[in-house]
Amino acid sequence: MKMANLPTHSGTSEELYALADAIGAVTGGAVAIEDLDHRVLAYSTLPDQRIDEHRRRGILQRRVPHQPEQLAQYREVLAAPGVVRLPTLAEAELPRAAVAIRAGQRPLGTIWAIEGESAIDEAGERAMLDGARLAALHMLRRRSAAELDLQAREEALRAALRGRRSAREVRFELGLPGLRPLALLGFAPLAGSDVPGDDLLVRLAAASSRHWPAVHAEASVATVGRTVYVLLPLDEPVSAFATARRLGEQAAAVLDRSVETPLRAAASRIASGPEELPELRAEVDDVLRVTTADPDAPVFATLGDTHTRVLLAHVADELARRPRLRHPGVDAMLDHDRAKGTAFAASVTAWLDAVGNIGDAAARLTIHPNTLKYRLRRAGELFGLDLDHPDDRLSCWLQLRLLR
């Protein structure tokens, strides 16, 4: 069979199935057509084609079962210009060949063919390459109208987040009827990822644009800076926050897998109107600022989960902008420790962390309690720290805590 006989009309699901059958007839093996989220869009249904358990589960679940080792195979296929022969990952798995589906340089998905009784020959490889080009046309036709709408919504949301749209304009452009509760979610990669920043952000934005229309038809997605934001119109005010959290946690798990690097997600408070979007964005940014910098931070968080760290970050910003607000005695103590090799700052910090309990603080420092008492007294004498006054204690602790 020549590829000239393959279907070439509009991109419906039936035609992708017909395309899979046509490729399978030439290659002699069962064929599956997948998108970038590893969803099975279509598969061949010809008789007597061998399939293994991995393919059977993919057909039943309409998604390829997750295998960590297989992610490397997907990367190899999407990077290759032609057909790639892949080793089996399990004893009962059958050998496969795969090819990327692209529109120009833009990846759209993959085609996988299980080897039949004999290996796929040159005609079979040519059929897979021709099939990939036809699959790209079908997939683009199906996506074009939806993508135009998504792009318009993205531009409107981006402008709203920057405060460049009135509430009335946002309601019209994003189709927000009535006074519905709104939540803003944010997704950003963990700092220090091995993946180049621009590539990672493009992949995160693309995965988000595919995920959200499938789980929330009214969601709007936009990328601003290093963050992908999602605006969710919700229905029940009483359960709105719980719904936003559930959807955000689910999305974080899916997107983390799609971009193959750790992510952090944040949710804002619930708002009653789009005029609050710039404030919601600031809240989400505050949460992501502290969680993306911490490998041990939870994947999903709100301001309530991170309030203390967000507050300290803002205090640090203010002290950096206005150094004159720093307690001069703390700076003098730090300079003395660096020059003389003393441990006044560590001693004061341990005592403050222990809420004034000499025994606990001394144990943390592994020194005698009387030694700690002496250091605290000398800190007051040398650097003018009034540790008996609660305001002075708070000021000292803030500056010392921010150093950590």
Secondary structure, 3 states (H helix, E strand, C coil): CCHHHCCCCCCCHHHHHHHHHHHHHHHCCCEEEEECCCEEEEECCCCCCCCCHHHHHHHHHCECCCCHHHHHHHHHHHHCCCCEEECCCCCCCCCEEEEEEEECCEEEEEEEEECCCCCCCHHHHHHHHHHHHHHHHHHHHHHHHHHHHHHHHHHHHHHHHCCCCCHHHHHHHHCCCCCCCEEEEEEEECCCCCCCHHHHHHHHHHHHHHHHHHHCCCCEEEEECCEEEEEEECCCCCCHHHHHHHHHHHHHHHHHHHHCCCEEEEECCCECCHHHHHHHHHHHHHHHHHHCCCCCCCCEEEHHHHHHHHHHHHHHHHHHHCHHHCCHHHHHHHHHHHHHCCCHHHHHHHHHHCCCCHHHHHHHHCCCHHHHHHHHHHHHHHHCCCCCCHHHHHHHHHHHHHCC
